[in-house]
Amino acid sequence: MKTTKTIELPVLKDVVVLGKEVPAKNELPPVLNELQAKALEQQIEHIVQKRLEVVLKKATDQAITDIKAHLDKMLPELIKATHKKAYM
């Protein structure tokens, strides 16, 4: 026969402290909740704004790089074409 393992479970008297009241989860005053919500909203807005700035900066830098590369390739051809027309 196998031996079983005994597990001790806490009972109410092990968890509850006499004379101490624990507030319910949603017992905070509404003003505090509104302040916390406003602070959280501002923090989220700040994070989103910073990430948007980073993404826009990267996109702008990439666009400038692409434009410069295109101009480096196309300008010499345009200058040659302009010189040919001017001397004809």
PDB file of N, CA, C and O in Angstrom:
ATOM      1  N   MET A   1       0.829  -1.162   0.000  1.00  0.00           N
ATOM      2  CA  MET A   1       0.000   0.000   0.000  1.00  0.00           C
ATOM      3  C   MET A   1       0.889   1.246   0.000  1.00  0.00           C
ATOM      4  O   MET A   1       1.868   1.330   0.741  1.00  0.00           O
ATOM      5  N   LYS A   2       0.521   2.220  -0.856  1.00  0.00           N
ATOM      6  CA  LYS A   2       1.306   3.449  -0.948  1.00  0.00           C
ATOM      7  C   LYS A   2       0.975   4.373   0.213  1.00  0.00           C
ATOM      8  O   LYS A   2      -0.151   4.422   0.710  1.00  0.00           O
ATOM      9  N   THR A   3       2.002   5.100   0.621  1.00  0.00           N
ATOM     10  CA  THR A   3       1.753   6.085   1.669  1.00  0.00           C
ATOM     11  C   THR A   3       1.324   7.384   1.017  1.00  0.00           C
ATOM     12  O   THR A   3       1.830   7.744  -0.046  1.00  0.00           O
ATOM     13  N   THR A   4       0.427   8.066   1.623  1.00  0.00           N
ATOM     14  CA  THR A   4      -0.054   9.337   1.076  1.00  0.00           C
ATOM     15  C   THR A   4       0.677  10.490   1.731  1.00  0.00           C
ATOM     16  O   THR A   4       1.174  10.391   2.853  1.00  0.00           O
ATOM     17  N   LYS A   5       0.724  11.557   1.014  1.00  0.00           N
ATOM     18  CA  LYS A   5       1.400  12.756   1.484  1.00  0.00           C
ATOM     19  C   LYS A   5       0.372  13.649   2.175  1.00  0.00           C
ATOM     20  O   LYS A   5      -0.717  13.859   1.641  1.00  0.00           O
ATOM     21  N   THR A   6       0.690  14.159   3.313  1.00  0.00           N
ATOM     22  CA  THR A   6      -0.218  15.032   4.046  1.00  0.00           C
ATOM     23  C   THR A   6       0.129  16.481   3.736  1.00  0.00           C
ATOM     24  O   THR A   6       1.280  16.899   3.857  1.00  0.00           O
ATOM     25  N   ILE A   7      -0.886  17.240   3.335  1.00  0.00           N
ATOM     26  CA  ILE A   7      -0.698  18.661   3.040  1.00  0.00           C
ATOM     27  C   ILE A   7      -1.475  19.454   4.075  1.00  0.00           C
ATOM     28  O   ILE A   7      -2.648  19.180   4.326  1.00  0.00           O
ATOM     29  N   GLU A   8      -0.817  20.435   4.673  1.00  0.00           N
ATOM     30  CA  GLU A   8      -1.497  21.274   5.654  1.00  0.00           C
ATOM     31  C   GLU A   8      -2.035  22.509   4.952  1.00  0.00           C
ATOM     32  O   GLU A   8      -1.284  23.251   4.319  1.00  0.00           O
ATOM     33  N   LEU A   9      -3.323  22.724   5.066  1.00  0.00           N
ATOM     34  CA  LEU A   9      -3.965  23.894   4.485  1.00  0.00           C
ATOM     35  C   LEU A   9      -4.213  24.920   5.580  1.00  0.00           C
ATOM     36  O   LEU A   9      -4.589  24.563   6.696  1.00  0.00           O
ATOM     37  N   PRO A  10      -4.001  26.200   5.261  1.00  0.00           N
ATOM     38  CA  PRO A  10      -4.280  27.215   6.277  1.00  0.00           C
ATOM     39  C   PRO A  10      -5.790  27.320   6.497  1.00  0.00           C
ATOM     40  O   PRO A  10      -6.584  27.183   5.565  1.00  0.00           O
ATOM     41  N   VAL A  11      -6.149  27.557   7.709  1.00  0.00           N
ATOM     42  CA  VAL A  11      -7.561  27.754   8.030  1.00  0.00           C
ATOM     43  C   VAL A  11      -7.782  29.229   8.294  1.00  0.00           C
ATOM     44  O   VAL A  11      -6.826  30.003   8.350  1.00  0.00           O
ATOM     45  N   LEU A  12      -9.019  29.617   8.453  1.00  0.00           N
ATOM     46  CA  LEU A  12      -9.357  31.024   8.607  1.00  0.00           C
ATOM     47  C   LEU A  12      -8.595  31.682   9.751  1.00  0.00           C
ATOM     48  O   LEU A  12      -8.155  32.824   9.619  1.00  0.00           O
ATOM     49  N   LYS A  13      -8.435  30.984  10.866  1.00  0.00           N
ATOM     50  CA  LYS A  13      -7.743  31.589  12.012  1.00  0.00           C
ATOM     51  C   LYS A  13      -6.259  31.814  11.723  1.00  0.00           C
ATOM     52  O   LYS A  13      -5.625  32.632  12.391  1.00  0.00           O
ATOM     53  N   ASP A  14      -5.694  31.109  10.749  1.00  0.00           N
ATOM     54  CA  ASP A  14      -4.298  31.319  10.369  1.00  0.00           C
ATOM     55  C   ASP A  14      -4.132  32.551   9.481  1.00  0.00           C
ATOM     56  O   ASP A  14      -3.048  33.129   9.412  1.00  0.00           O
ATOM     57  N   VAL A  15      -5.198  32.945   8.810  1.00  0.00           N
ATOM     58  CA  VAL A  15      -5.124  34.027   7.831  1.00  0.00           C
ATOM     59  C   VAL A  15      -5.631  35.348   8.398  1.00  0.00           C
ATOM     60  O   VAL A  15      -5.064  36.401   8.105  1.00  0.00           O
ATOM     61  N   VAL A  16      -6.671  35.309   9.189  1.00  0.00           N
ATOM     62  CA  VAL A  16      -7.325  36.517   9.687  1.00  0.00           C
ATOM     63  C   VAL A  16      -6.676  36.955  10.988  1.00  0.00           C
ATOM     64  O   VAL A  16      -6.428  36.146  11.883  1.00  0.00           O
ATOM     65  N   VAL A  17      -6.402  38.270  11.076  1.00  0.00           N
ATOM     66  CA  VAL A  17      -5.868  38.850  12.302  1.00  0.00           C
ATOM     67  C   VAL A  17      -7.030  39.529  13.008  1.00  0.00           C
ATOM     68  O   VAL A  17      -7.708  40.372  12.422  1.00  0.00           O
ATOM     69  N   LEU A  18      -7.259  39.174  14.237  1.00  0.00           N
ATOM     70  CA  LEU A  18      -8.373  39.745  14.985  1.00  0.00           C
ATOM     71  C   LEU A  18      -8.191  41.244  15.185  1.00  0.00           C
ATOM     72  O   LEU A  18      -7.098  41.701  15.521  1.00  0.00           O
ATOM     73  N   GLY A  19      -9.251  42.003  14.982  1.00  0.00           N
ATOM     74  CA  GLY A  19      -9.230  43.437  15.210  1.00  0.00           C
ATOM     75  C   GLY A  19      -8.698  44.253  14.049  1.00  0.00           C
ATOM     76  O   GLY A  19      -8.697  45.481  14.127  1.00  0.00           O
ATOM     77  N   LYS A  20      -8.251  43.628  12.988  1.00  0.00           N
ATOM     78  CA  LYS A  20      -7.724  44.358  11.836  1.00  0.00           C
ATOM     79  C   LYS A  20      -8.708  44.253  10.683  1.00  0.00           C
ATOM     80  O   LYS A  20      -9.084  43.160  10.261  1.00  0.00           O
ATOM     81  N   GLU A  21      -9.119  45.421  10.179  1.00  0.00           N
ATOM     82  CA  GLU A  21     -10.042  45.432   9.051  1.00  0.00           C
ATOM     83  C   GLU A  21      -9.258  45.636   7.763  1.00  0.00           C
ATOM     84  O   GLU A  21      -8.351  46.466   7.693  1.00  0.00           O
ATOM     85  N   VAL A  22      -9.613  44.886   6.777  1.00  0.00           N
ATOM     86  CA  VAL A  22      -8.975  44.984   5.468  1.00  0.00           C
ATOM     87  C   VAL A  22      -9.980  45.624   4.521  1.00  0.00           C
ATOM     88  O   VAL A  22     -11.090  45.113   4.369  1.00  0.00           O
ATOM     89  N   PRO A  23      -9.614  46.740   3.875  1.00  0.00           N
ATOM     90  CA  PRO A  23     -10.575  47.385   2.972  1.00  0.00           C
ATOM     91  C   PRO A  23     -10.858  46.507   1.757  1.00  0.00           C
ATOM     92  O   PRO A  23     -10.013  45.732   1.308  1.00  0.00           O
ATOM     93  N   ALA A  24     -12.062  46.654   1.249  1.00  0.00           N
ATOM     94  CA  ALA A  24     -12.431  45.922   0.037  1.00  0.00           C
ATOM     95  C   ALA A  24     -11.620  46.459  -1.131  1.00  0.00           C
ATOM     96  O   ALA A  24     -11.053  47.549  -1.045  1.00  0.00           O
ATOM     97  N   LYS A  25     -11.560  45.709  -2.214  1.00  0.00           N
ATOM     98  CA  LYS A  25     -10.729  46.075  -3.371  1.00  0.00           C
ATOM     99  C   LYS A  25     -11.117  47.430  -3.957  1.00  0.00           C
ATOM    100  O   LYS A  25     -10.239  48.242  -4.246  1.00  0.00           O
ATOM    101  N   ASN A  26     -12.398  47.688  -4.137  1.00  0.00           N
ATOM    102  CA  ASN A  26     -12.844  48.925  -4.791  1.00  0.00           C
ATOM    103  C   ASN A  26     -13.330  49.958  -3.786  1.00  0.00           C
ATOM    104  O   ASN A  26     -14.281  50.690  -4.061  1.00  0.00           O
ATOM    105  N   GLU A  27     -12.693  50.026  -2.638  1.00  0.00           N
ATOM    106  CA  GLU A  27     -13.120  50.948  -1.612  1.00  0.00           C
ATOM    107  C   GLU A  27     -12.370  52.279  -1.666  1.00  0.00           C
ATOM    108  O   GLU A  27     -12.563  53.119  -0.787  1.00  0.00           O
ATOM    109  N   LEU A  28     -11.534  52.489  -2.657  1.00  0.00           N
ATOM    110  CA  LEU A  28     -10.794  53.744  -2.765  1.00  0.00           C
ATOM    111  C   LEU A  28     -11.750  54.858  -3.162  1.00  0.00           C
ATOM    112  O   LEU A  28     -12.708  54.624  -3.899  1.00  0.00           O
ATOM    113  N   PRO A  29     -11.495  56.067  -2.677  1.00  0.00           N
ATOM    114  CA  PRO A  29     -12.379  57.173  -3.048  1.00  0.00           C
ATOM    115  C   PRO A  29     -12.314  57.437  -4.549  1.00  0.00           C
ATOM    116  O   PRO A  29     -11.259  57.259  -5.158  1.00  0.00           O
ATOM    117  N   PRO A  30     -13.429  57.859  -5.159  1.00  0.00           N
ATOM    118  CA  PRO A  30     -13.454  58.088  -6.607  1.00  0.00           C
ATOM    119  C   PRO A  30     -12.454  59.148  -7.068  1.00  0.00           C
ATOM    120  O   PRO A  30     -11.933  59.058  -8.180  1.00  0.00           O
ATOM    121  N   VAL A  31     -12.180  60.148  -6.235  1.00  0.00           N
ATOM    122  CA  VAL A  31     -11.238  61.202  -6.617  1.00  0.00           C
ATOM    123  C   VAL A  31      -9.850  60.608  -6.822  1.00  0.00           C
ATOM    124  O   VAL A  31      -9.153  60.959  -7.774  1.00  0.00           O
ATOM    125  N   LEU A  32      -9.459  59.726  -5.944  1.00  0.00           N
ATOM    126  CA  LEU A  32      -8.154  59.087  -6.070  1.00  0.00           C
ATOM    127  C   LEU A  32      -8.093  58.265  -7.349  1.00  0.00           C
ATOM    128  O   LEU A  32      -7.086  58.285  -8.057  1.00  0.00           O
ATOM    129  N   ASN A  33      -9.151  57.554  -7.641  1.00  0.00           N
ATOM    130  CA  ASN A  33      -9.191  56.776  -8.871  1.00  0.00           C
ATOM    131  C   ASN A  33      -9.096  57.680 -10.096  1.00  0.00           C
ATOM    132  O   ASN A  33      -8.415  57.343 -11.065  1.00  0.00           O
ATOM    133  N   GLU A  34      -9.775  58.825 -10.059  1.00  0.00           N
ATOM    134  CA  GLU A  34      -9.713  59.768 -11.182  1.00  0.00           C
ATOM    135  C   GLU A  34      -8.303  60.327 -11.344  1.00  0.00           C
ATOM    136  O   GLU A  34      -7.811  60.477 -12.462  1.00  0.00           O
ATOM    137  N   LEU A  35      -7.659  60.633 -10.219  1.00  0.00           N
ATOM    138  CA  LEU A  35      -6.286  61.144 -10.287  1.00  0.00           C
ATOM    139  C   LEU A  35      -5.344  60.088 -10.850  1.00  0.00           C
ATOM    140  O   LEU A  35      -4.475  60.387 -11.669  1.00  0.00           O
ATOM    141  N   GLN A  36      -5.525  58.865 -10.405  1.00  0.00           N
ATOM    142  CA  GLN A  36      -4.683  57.786 -10.915  1.00  0.00           C
ATOM    143  C   GLN A  36      -4.927  57.577 -12.402  1.00  0.00           C
ATOM    144  O   GLN A  36      -3.984  57.359 -13.164  1.00  0.00           O
ATOM    145  N   ALA A  37      -6.183  57.642 -12.816  1.00  0.00           N
ATOM    146  CA  ALA A  37      -6.517  57.468 -14.233  1.00  0.00           C
ATOM    147  C   ALA A  37      -5.918  58.593 -15.065  1.00  0.00           C
ATOM    148  O   ALA A  37      -5.405  58.347 -16.157  1.00  0.00           O
ATOM    149  N   LYS A  38      -5.976  59.816 -14.567  1.00  0.00           N
ATOM    150  CA  LYS A  38      -5.415  60.964 -15.283  1.00  0.00           C
ATOM    151  C   LYS A  38      -3.895  60.830 -15.392  1.00  0.00           C
ATOM    152  O   LYS A  38      -3.320  61.103 -16.445  1.00  0.00           O
ATOM    153  N   ALA A  39      -3.251  60.412 -14.309  1.00  0.00           N
ATOM    154  CA  ALA A  39      -1.797  60.229 -14.337  1.00  0.00           C
ATOM    155  C   ALA A  39      -1.413  59.136 -15.322  1.00  0.00           C
ATOM    156  O   ALA A  39      -0.452  59.284 -16.076  1.00  0.00           O
ATOM    157  N   LEU A  40      -2.160  58.042 -15.316  1.00  0.00           N
ATOM    158  CA  LEU A  40      -1.893  56.948 -16.251  1.00  0.00           C
ATOM    159  C   LEU A  40      -2.094  57.409 -17.687  1.00  0.00           C
ATOM    160  O   LEU A  40      -1.310  57.070 -18.572  1.00  0.00           O
ATOM    161  N   GLU A  41      -3.147  58.182 -17.912  1.00  0.00           N
ATOM    162  CA  GLU A  41      -3.413  58.713 -19.257  1.00  0.00           C
ATOM    163  C   GLU A  41      -2.256  59.578 -19.738  1.00  0.00           C
ATOM    164  O   GLU A  41      -1.837  59.475 -20.891  1.00  0.00           O
ATOM    165  N   GLN A  42      -1.740  60.430 -18.859  1.00  0.00           N
ATOM    166  CA  GLN A  42      -0.623  61.297 -19.223  1.00  0.00           C
ATOM    167  C   GLN A  42       0.639  60.485 -19.501  1.00  0.00           C
ATOM    168  O   GLN A  42       1.388  60.799 -20.426  1.00  0.00           O
ATOM    169  N   GLN A  43       0.875  59.454 -18.713  1.00  0.00           N
ATOM    170  CA  GLN A  43       2.049  58.611 -18.931  1.00  0.00           C
ATOM    171  C   GLN A  43       1.957  57.884 -20.265  1.00  0.00           C
ATOM    172  O   GLN A  43       2.938  57.804 -21.004  1.00  0.00           O
ATOM    173  N   ILE A  44       0.780  57.357 -20.571  1.00  0.00           N
ATOM    174  CA  ILE A  44       0.589  56.657 -21.844  1.00  0.00           C
ATOM    175  C   ILE A  44       0.757  57.626 -23.000  1.00  0.00           C
ATOM    176  O   ILE A  44       1.401  57.299 -23.998  1.00  0.00           O
ATOM    177  N   GLU A  45       0.181  58.819 -22.873  1.00  0.00           N
ATOM    178  CA  GLU A  45       0.307  59.825 -23.926  1.00  0.00           C
ATOM    179  C   GLU A  45       1.768  60.199 -24.149  1.00  0.00           C
ATOM    180  O   GLU A  45       2.199  60.369 -25.290  1.00  0.00           O
ATOM    181  N   HIS A  46       2.527  60.328 -23.075  1.00  0.00           N
ATOM    182  CA  HIS A  46       3.950  60.669 -23.176  1.00  0.00           C
ATOM    183  C   HIS A  46       4.718  59.552 -23.891  1.00  0.00           C
ATOM    184  O   HIS A  46       5.553  59.824 -24.753  1.00  0.00           O
ATOM    185  N   ILE A  47       4.435  58.302 -23.535  1.00  0.00           N
ATOM    186  CA  ILE A  47       5.111  57.163 -24.168  1.00  0.00           C
ATOM    187  C   ILE A  47       4.786  57.105 -25.651  1.00  0.00           C
ATOM    188  O   ILE A  47       5.678  56.925 -26.480  1.00  0.00           O
ATOM    189  N   VAL A  48       3.505  57.259 -25.989  1.00  0.00           N
ATOM    190  CA  VAL A  48       3.086  57.214 -27.393  1.00  0.00           C
ATOM    191  C   VAL A  48       3.727  58.353 -28.173  1.00  0.00           C
ATOM    192  O   VAL A  48       4.190  58.151 -29.296  1.00  0.00           O
ATOM    193  N   GLN A  49       3.759  59.549 -27.589  1.00  0.00           N
ATOM    194  CA  GLN A  49       4.352  60.710 -28.253  1.00  0.00           C
ATOM    195  C   GLN A  49       5.835  60.475 -28.531  1.00  0.00           C
ATOM    196  O   GLN A  49       6.311  60.765 -29.628  1.00  0.00           O
ATOM    197  N   LYS A  50       6.563  59.955 -27.554  1.00  0.00           N
ATOM    198  CA  LYS A  50       7.996  59.699 -27.736  1.00  0.00           C
ATOM    199  C   LYS A  50       8.235  58.657 -28.824  1.00  0.00           C
ATOM    200  O   LYS A  50       9.121  58.818 -29.663  1.00  0.00           O
ATOM    201  N   ARG A  51       7.436  57.585 -28.804  1.00  0.00           N
ATOM    202  CA  ARG A  51       7.612  56.544 -29.827  1.00  0.00           C
ATOM    203  C   ARG A  51       7.257  57.075 -31.206  1.00  0.00           C
ATOM    204  O   ARG A  51       7.906  56.727 -32.193  1.00  0.00           O
ATOM    205  N   LEU A  52       6.235  57.915 -31.281  1.00  0.00           N
ATOM    206  CA  LEU A  52       5.861  58.516 -32.559  1.00  0.00           C
ATOM    207  C   LEU A  52       6.984  59.405 -33.076  1.00  0.00           C
ATOM    208  O   LEU A  52       7.297  59.386 -34.266  1.00  0.00           O
ATOM    209  N   GLU A  53       7.586  60.179 -32.189  1.00  0.00           N
ATOM    210  CA  GLU A  53       8.706  61.030 -32.592  1.00  0.00           C
ATOM    211  C   GLU A  53       9.869  60.191 -33.128  1.00  0.00           C
ATOM    212  O   GLU A  53      10.483  60.550 -34.134  1.00  0.00           O
ATOM    213  N   VAL A  54      10.167  59.094 -32.470  1.00  0.00           N
ATOM    214  CA  VAL A  54      11.263  58.222 -32.907  1.00  0.00           C
ATOM    215  C   VAL A  54      10.963  57.640 -34.285  1.00  0.00           C
ATOM    216  O   VAL A  54      11.828  57.627 -35.160  1.00  0.00           O
ATOM    217  N   VAL A  55       9.729  57.157 -34.476  1.00  0.00           N
ATOM    218  CA  VAL A  55       9.346  56.564 -35.761  1.00  0.00           C
ATOM    219  C   VAL A  55       9.388  57.613 -36.867  1.00  0.00           C
ATOM    220  O   VAL A  55       9.889  57.341 -37.958  1.00  0.00           O
ATOM    221  N   LEU A  56       8.866  58.810 -36.594  1.00  0.00           N
ATOM    222  CA  LEU A  56       8.894  59.869 -37.603  1.00  0.00           C
ATOM    223  C   LEU A  56      10.321  60.291 -37.933  1.00  0.00           C
ATOM    224  O   LEU A  56      10.630  60.571 -39.091  1.00  0.00           O
ATOM    225  N   LYS A  57      11.187  60.338 -36.933  1.00  0.00           N
ATOM    226  CA  LYS A  57      12.589  60.697 -37.170  1.00  0.00           C
ATOM    227  C   LYS A  57      13.258  59.658 -38.066  1.00  0.00           C
ATOM    228  O   LYS A  57      13.981  60.010 -38.998  1.00  0.00           O
ATOM    229  N   LYS A  58      13.015  58.370 -37.780  1.00  0.00           N
ATOM    230  CA  LYS A  58      13.605  57.314 -38.605  1.00  0.00           C
ATOM    231  C   LYS A  58      13.064  57.373 -40.031  1.00  0.00           C
ATOM    232  O   LYS A  58      13.820  57.216 -40.990  1.00  0.00           O
ATOM    233  N   ALA A  59      11.757  57.600 -40.173  1.00  0.00           N
ATOM    234  CA  ALA A  59      11.153  57.670 -41.507  1.00  0.00           C
ATOM    235  C   ALA A  59      11.690  58.871 -42.276  1.00  0.00           C
ATOM    236  O   ALA A  59      11.961  58.773 -43.473  1.00  0.00           O
ATOM    237  N   THR A  60      11.844  59.999 -41.598  1.00  0.00           N
ATOM    238  CA  THR A  60      12.384  61.196 -42.247  1.00  0.00           C
ATOM    239  C   THR A  60      13.826  60.969 -42.679  1.00  0.00           C
ATOM    240  O   THR A  60      14.204  61.310 -43.800  1.00  0.00           O
ATOM    241  N   ASP A  61      14.620  60.401 -41.804  1.00  0.00           N
ATOM    242  CA  ASP A  61      16.018  60.113 -42.152  1.00  0.00           C
ATOM    243  C   ASP A  61      16.107  59.162 -43.342  1.00  0.00           C
ATOM    244  O   ASP A  61      16.940  59.355 -44.229  1.00  0.00           O
ATOM    245  N   GLN A  62      15.258  58.142 -43.368  1.00  0.00           N
ATOM    246  CA  GLN A  62      15.260  57.186 -44.477  1.00  0.00           C
ATOM    247  C   GLN A  62      14.831  57.863 -45.773  1.00  0.00           C
ATOM    248  O   GLN A  62      15.408  57.608 -46.830  1.00  0.00           O
ATOM    249  N   ALA A  63      13.815  58.728 -45.693  1.00  0.00           N
ATOM    250  CA  ALA A  63      13.357  59.437 -46.890  1.00  0.00           C
ATOM    251  C   ALA A  63      14.451  60.356 -47.423  1.00  0.00           C
ATOM    252  O   ALA A  63      14.667  60.424 -48.633  1.00  0.00           O
ATOM    253  N   ILE A  64      15.137  61.056 -46.538  1.00  0.00           N
ATOM    254  CA  ILE A  64      16.226  61.942 -46.962  1.00  0.00           C
ATOM    255  C   ILE A  64      17.342  61.129 -47.612  1.00  0.00           C
ATOM    256  O   ILE A  64      17.887  61.536 -48.638  1.00  0.00           O
ATOM    257  N   THR A  65      17.680  59.997 -47.030  1.00  0.00           N
ATOM    258  CA  THR A  65      18.714  59.128 -47.602  1.00  0.00           C
ATOM    259  C   THR A  65      18.307  58.643 -48.986  1.00  0.00           C
ATOM    260  O   THR A  65      19.120  58.648 -49.910  1.00  0.00           O
ATOM    261  N   ASP A  66      17.047  58.222 -49.134  1.00  0.00           N
ATOM    262  CA  ASP A  66      16.558  57.746 -50.432  1.00  0.00           C
ATOM    263  C   ASP A  66      16.563  58.861 -51.478  1.00  0.00           C
ATOM    264  O   ASP A  66      16.937  58.636 -52.629  1.00  0.00           O
ATOM    265  N   ILE A  67      16.149  60.058 -51.076  1.00  0.00           N
ATOM    266  CA  ILE A  67      16.135  61.196 -52.006  1.00  0.00           C
ATOM    267  C   ILE A  67      17.551  61.540 -52.450  1.00  0.00           C
ATOM    268  O   ILE A  67      17.794  61.775 -53.633  1.00  0.00           O
ATOM    269  N   LYS A  68      18.483  61.570 -51.504  1.00  0.00           N
ATOM    270  CA  LYS A  68      19.874  61.875 -51.855  1.00  0.00           C
ATOM    271  C   LYS A  68      20.449  60.824 -52.801  1.00  0.00           C
ATOM    272  O   LYS A  68      21.154  61.162 -53.752  1.00  0.00           O
ATOM    273  N   ALA A  69      20.151  59.558 -52.544  1.00  0.00           N
ATOM    274  CA  ALA A  69      20.645  58.489 -53.419  1.00  0.00           C
ATOM    275  C   ALA A  69      20.057  58.634 -54.816  1.00  0.00           C
ATOM    276  O   ALA A  69      20.758  58.447 -55.810  1.00  0.00           O
ATOM    277  N   HIS A  70      18.783  58.962 -54.892  1.00  0.00           N
ATOM    278  CA  HIS A  70      18.137  59.141 -56.193  1.00  0.00           C
ATOM    279  C   HIS A  70      18.731  60.346 -56.934  1.00  0.00           C
ATOM    280  O   HIS A  70      18.992  60.280 -58.135  1.00  0.00           O
ATOM    281  N   LEU A  71      18.939  61.437 -56.205  1.00  0.00           N
ATOM    282  CA  LEU A  71      19.527  62.622 -56.836  1.00  0.00           C
ATOM    283  C   LEU A  71      20.962  62.360 -57.280  1.00  0.00           C
ATOM    284  O   LEU A  71      21.374  62.837 -58.337  1.00  0.00           O
ATOM    285  N   ASP A  72      21.724  61.616 -56.498  1.00  0.00           N
ATOM    286  CA  ASP A  72      23.091  61.273 -56.892  1.00  0.00           C
ATOM    287  C   ASP A  72      23.102  60.508 -58.209  1.00  0.00           C
ATOM    288  O   ASP A  72      24.027  60.646 -59.010  1.00  0.00           O
ATOM    289  N   LYS A  73      22.076  59.708 -58.426  1.00  0.00           N
ATOM    290  CA  LYS A  73      22.000  58.915 -59.650  1.00  0.00           C
ATOM    291  C   LYS A  73      21.436  59.735 -60.814  1.00  0.00           C
ATOM    292  O   LYS A  73      21.920  59.609 -61.939  1.00  0.00           O
ATOM    293  N   MET A  74      20.436  60.562 -60.568  1.00  0.00           N
ATOM    294  CA  MET A  74      19.719  61.247 -61.644  1.00  0.00           C
ATOM    295  C   MET A  74      20.336  62.589 -62.051  1.00  0.00           C
ATOM    296  O   MET A  74      20.275  62.956 -63.224  1.00  0.00           O
ATOM    297  N   LEU A  75      20.922  63.319 -61.115  1.00  0.00           N
ATOM    298  CA  LEU A  75      21.442  64.649 -61.445  1.00  0.00           C
ATOM    299  C   LEU A  75      22.525  64.624 -62.523  1.00  0.00           C
ATOM    300  O   LEU A  75      22.480  65.459 -63.427  1.00  0.00           O
ATOM    301  N   PRO A  76      23.487  63.715 -62.473  1.00  0.00           N
ATOM    302  CA  PRO A  76      24.485  63.706 -63.550  1.00  0.00           C
ATOM    303  C   PRO A  76      23.849  63.489 -64.927  1.00  0.00           C
ATOM    304  O   PRO A  76      24.275  64.097 -65.909  1.00  0.00           O
ATOM    305  N   GLU A  77      22.832  62.625 -64.998  1.00  0.00           N
ATOM    306  CA  GLU A  77      22.158  62.396 -66.276  1.00  0.00           C
ATOM    307  C   GLU A  77      21.416  63.650 -66.733  1.00  0.00           C
ATOM    308  O   GLU A  77      21.440  63.991 -67.916  1.00  0.00           O
ATOM    309  N   LEU A  78      20.761  64.333 -65.801  1.00  0.00           N
ATOM    310  CA  LEU A  78      20.045  65.565 -66.154  1.00  0.00           C
ATOM    311  C   LEU A  78      21.011  66.662 -66.602  1.00  0.00           C
ATOM    312  O   LEU A  78      20.720  67.412 -67.534  1.00  0.00           O
ATOM    313  N   ILE A  79      22.154  66.751 -65.936  1.00  0.00           N
ATOM    314  CA  ILE A  79      23.151  67.761 -66.319  1.00  0.00           C
ATOM    315  C   ILE A  79      23.693  67.464 -67.710  1.00  0.00           C
ATOM    316  O   ILE A  79      23.854  68.382 -68.515  1.00  0.00           O
ATOM    317  N   LYS A  80      23.978  66.194 -68.008  1.00  0.00           N
ATOM    318  CA  LYS A  80      24.449  65.825 -69.348  1.00  0.00           C
ATOM    319  C   LYS A  80      23.410  66.161 -70.399  1.00  0.00           C
ATOM    320  O   LYS A  80      23.739  66.696 -71.458  1.00  0.00           O
ATOM    321  N   ALA A  81      22.156  65.848 -70.108  1.00  0.00           N
ATOM    322  CA  ALA A  81      21.083  66.137 -71.068  1.00  0.00           C
ATOM    323  C   ALA A  81      20.944  67.639 -71.277  1.00  0.00           C
ATOM    324  O   ALA A  81      20.691  68.080 -72.398  1.00  0.00           O
ATOM    325  N   THR A  82      21.101  68.421 -70.234  1.00  0.00           N
ATOM    326  CA  THR A  82      21.007  69.879 -70.348  1.00  0.00           C
ATOM    327  C   THR A  82      22.154  70.426 -71.181  1.00  0.00           C
ATOM    328  O   THR A  82      21.945  71.310 -72.012  1.00  0.00           O
ATOM    329  N   HIS A  83      23.365  69.915 -70.972  1.00  0.00           N
ATOM    330  CA  HIS A  83      24.516  70.364 -71.751  1.00  0.00           C
ATOM    331  C   HIS A  83      24.352  70.010 -73.225  1.00  0.00           C
ATOM    332  O   HIS A  83      24.691  70.811 -74.096  1.00  0.00           O
ATOM    333  N   LYS A  84      23.837  68.824 -73.509  1.00  0.00           N
ATOM    334  CA  LYS A  84      23.636  68.425 -74.905  1.00  0.00           C
ATOM    335  C   LYS A  84      22.654  69.358 -75.594  1.00  0.00           C
ATOM    336  O   LYS A  84      22.878  69.752 -76.739  1.00  0.00           O
ATOM    337  N   LYS A  85      21.566  69.720 -74.914  1.00  0.00           N
ATOM    338  CA  LYS A  85      20.565  70.612 -75.507  1.00  0.00           C
ATOM    339  C   LYS A  85      21.126  72.015 -75.676  1.00  0.00           C
ATOM    340  O   LYS A  85      20.791  72.711 -76.634  1.00  0.00           O
ATOM    341  N   ALA A  86      21.981  72.433 -74.744  1.00  0.00           N
ATOM    342  CA  ALA A  86      22.531  73.780 -74.810  1.00  0.00           C
ATOM    343  C   ALA A  86      23.518  73.920 -75.963  1.00  0.00           C
ATOM    344  O   ALA A  86      23.618  74.997 -76.551  1.00  0.00           O
ATOM    345  N   TYR A  87      24.250  72.857 -76.299  1.00  0.00           N
ATOM    346  CA  TYR A  87      25.258  72.937 -77.345  1.00  0.00           C
ATOM    347  C   TYR A  87      24.733  72.500 -78.695  1.00  0.00           C
ATOM    348  O   TYR A  87      25.511  72.470 -79.649  1.00  0.00           O
ATOM    349  N   MET A  88      23.483  72.165 -78.832  1.00  0.00           N
ATOM    350  CA  MET A  88      22.946  71.747 -80.125  1.00  0.00           C
ATOM    351  C   MET A  88      22.469  72.902 -80.911  1.00  0.00           C
ATOM    352  O   MET A  88      21.984  72.729 -82.030  1.00  0.00           O
TER     353      MET A  88
END
